[in-house]
Amino acid sequence: MSKRNLLLSAVAIATFSTPAQADTLREALASAYQTNPTLSGAQAQQRATDENVVIAKADGRPNSGTSFSYQENFLRNANSFTAPLRQASAGGEINIPVYSGGRVKYAVRSAETRVAAGQYDLRATEASLFSNVVAVYMDVMRDEAVVELNRANVGVLSVNLEATGDRFEIGDLTRTDVAQSEARLEIAKGELETARSNLISSKENYIALVGHAPGELEPPPPLPNMPATPDEAVEIALQFNPDLLAAKERSEAAEIDIKTARGAVKPTVEAFVQGSYVNFLDTLGGNIPGADLVQEQSDAQAGVRLSVPIYQGGRPAAQVRQAQARSSQAYEQLIEVERSVIAQTRAAYSSWRASERVIQSSERAVAAGALSLEGVRAENSVGNRTILDILNAEQELLNAQVQLVTARRNSYVAGFTLLAAMGRAEARDLGLDGGVLYDPQVNYDRVKGQFYDFQSDPNPEPQATRTVNTTAQTADVAPLPEPTGRE
């Protein structure tokens, strides 16, 4: 197995405590890949883009047509003694383009180039979807941990309030100490409700992207092949970022469009074959007694037609200038995308490295906070610390714990975002299970040579799954203890 495939295949180094039976990040990504409407819609859009090549090629292929008519001549000129009462006619022609000034050739090349750009766009859509799935996956894990931390904090503060009330009863503490404990408990309850609301939002976002509600989520695997420096990351991104590659293809297509536009002032040559047949249905010469006229006529021609544009009202020149302006725009957009990719890559690298350092600091802060709380409680028992000191130490420990789980989430999301910016977070990189990966080249190869007018695909059916039947998410916690009120 390659190093890239380790991204979602190894047993992870735990970020949070590991549940016994759980959903994995690999499963979430595979589900989103198979059922997300954004991705399936982008795949359909790419199939539509493939057809532009066939449409462009059609202008260089033979075309033919036929016509049939029947008419009744109910009013005839009095001097037209041989005019028929009715007639039926048929005609047909075949036109074969020989030379079109290069317009067909360059239109096909432009369409093919835009197909390549669309395939890169599809890769970018995959990477964006996977980045969002990773973010909501980590959001759920973070918010579950924050809910549990706040739930534990409420439990501790409830016990503190009980103990403070008991000591107040025997005169060891004052009413102020009890009020401080009550205030901190109520604030903690409010923070718990906020954390529960955030968890519900994260679960609903998970459903919207993945297609089903999250179960117990396993910690994700470590990210592989992370760059050592931001310059290394940028170098890889400039080679493999799909948005940048798509912009390059569009810039090339816009340049080809200029050549297509220049063909409007060039001669065109086509070969043709045409013919017609008329049957007067025995009514020709009906006004002349005893007339015996031929009741059928037919003719056929074949030749070569040369068309030379002389003056078209300035349209060709305007179309060339328009194509040049659009090519200039495409160049600028390419530079814009390149700038954006460089900035995104460097920012993601910085965020990832900063989050790694925050994790280290937070781990030390949690250890120090736990030791500090233990010491403050011991000192309070001998009268050297106040209840407020205990409450502050508990709050500091909670803050450090929340910062730690948040930093772990931010580090993983930033790292995956960095891989996406480097072009290393697409379906082909992740080794997803659950079936054959979608290859846009397969459809392009299928349709690019088709020329039959009456060949089409079956009417489409929705590929994405709906979430209307999923239940509203909750963030249940164990029942909270009710503190004993003290008057």
Salt bridges, closest charged atoms under 4 A:
GLU72 OE2 - ARG86 NE 3.14
ASP121 OD2 - ARG250 NH2 1.94
ASP139 OD1 - ARG142 NH2 3.59
ASP139 OD1 - ARG409 NE 2.68
ASP143 OD1 - ARG142 NE 2.93
ASP166 OD1 - ARG486 NH2 2.72
GLU169 OE2 - ARG486 NE 3.75
ASP172 OD2 - ARG167 NE 2.84
GLU186 OE2 - LYS189 NZ 3.82
GLU193 OE2 - ARG196 NH1 3.10
ASP257 OD2 - ARG114 NH2 2.78
GLU270 OE2 - ARG305 NH1 2.54
GLU363 OE2 - ARG408 NH2 3.30
GLU379 OE1 - ARG385 NE 2.62
GLU394 OE2 - ARG377 NH2 2.81
GLU426 OE1 - ARG123 NE 2.57
GLU426 OE1 - ARG428 NE 3.47
ASP429 OD1 - ARG4 NH1 2.62
ASP433 OD2 - ARG26 NH1 3.58
ASP445 OD1 - LYS448 NZ 3.65
ASP457 OD2 - ARG446 NH2 2.90
